[in-house]
Amino acid sequence: MANLKLKTSAVLLVMAAFSAHAQMERSEPKVMPVEELKADYLKCDRLSSSTLLDFETAAYCSTVNETLLARGFDGNFNEMLKWWRSARSECGDDPECAK
């Protein structure tokens, strides 16, 4: 019985990872406009809050984070944090809201 629960959990985890992977349309973050970086950052935030990210999606989201911090906020983490808090409260669960 415990073995069946473990197998079921593993299958659900794999399905969640594939679902997360399918939800992110990817561009090359280093050449994306800042507004697109912000949109993808918020998508990554919502996605990682609701599911376990697969390796590829996690790596993409990490690159978006680093690129947005450098290009959108000149490396100022506190400014990025302030923007993120504001955007999260304004956008709620709206996947199209990014600014």
C-alpha positions in Angstrom: 0.0 0.0 0.0 2.8 2.4 0.9 4.6 1.5 -2.3 1.4 2.4 -4.3 1.2 5.8 -2.6 4.8 6.5 -3.4 4.3 5.6 -7.1 1.2 7.8 -7.2 3.1 10.7 -5.7 5.9 10.3 -8.1 3.5 10.3 -11.1 1.7 13.4 -9.8 5.1 15.1 -9.3 6.1 14.3 -12.9 2.7 15.5 -14.2 3.1 18.8 -12.3 6.6 19.3 -13.7 5.4 18.8 -17.3 2.5 21.1 -16.7 4.8 23.8 -15.4 7.1 23.4 -18.4 4.2 23.7 -20.8 2.9 26.9 -19.2 6.1 29.0 -19.9 6.7 30.3 -23.3 10.4 31.0 -23.4 12.4 33.7 -25.2 16.1 34.5 -24.6 16.0 36.7 -21.4 19.2 38.6 -22.3 17.5 40.1 -25.3 14.0 40.5 -24.0 12.6 44.0 -23.3 12.3 44.8 -19.6 8.5 44.8 -19.7 8.6 41.2 -21.0 11.1 40.3 -18.4 8.8 41.6 -15.7 5.9 39.7 -17.2 7.9 36.4 -17.2 9.2 37.1 -13.7 5.6 37.4 -12.4 4.7 34.2 -14.4 7.6 32.4 -12.7 6.5 33.7 -9.3 2.9 32.5 -9.8 4.1 29.2 -11.2 6.6 28.5 -8.5 4.1 29.3 -5.8 1.7 26.7 -7.1 3.9 23.8 -8.3 7.3 22.3 -8.2 9.3 23.6 -11.2 11.2 21.2 -13.5 14.9 21.9 -13.9 14.6 23.7 -17.2 11.8 26.0 -16.0 13.7 26.8 -12.8 16.8 27.6 -14.7 14.8 29.8 -17.1 13.2 31.6 -14.2 16.5 32.1 -12.5 17.9 33.7 -15.7 14.9 36.0 -16.0 15.5 37.0 -12.3 19.1 37.8 -12.8 18.6 39.6 -16.1 15.7 41.7 -14.7 17.7 42.6 -11.7 20.6 43.8 -13.8 18.8 45.5 -16.7 15.5 46.6 -15.1 16.8 47.7 -11.7 20.5 48.4 -12.3 21.3 45.6 -9.8 19.3 47.3 -7.0 17.6 44.3 -5.2 15.6 46.6 -2.9 14.1 48.4 -5.9 13.2 45.1 -7.6 11.7 43.9 -4.3 9.6 47.0 -4.0 8.4 46.6 -7.7 7.6 42.9 -7.1 5.5 43.6 -4.0 3.6 46.3 -5.8 3.0 44.2 -8.9 1.9 41.2 -6.9 -0.7 43.3 -5.0 -1.9 45.0 -8.1 -2.0 41.9 -10.3 -3.3 39.3 -7.9 -3.8 36.1 -10.0 -4.2 37.9 -13.3 -1.7 36.1 -15.6 -1.8 39.0 -18.2 -0.9 41.7 -15.6 2.8 42.4 -15.6 3.5 46.1 -15.2 
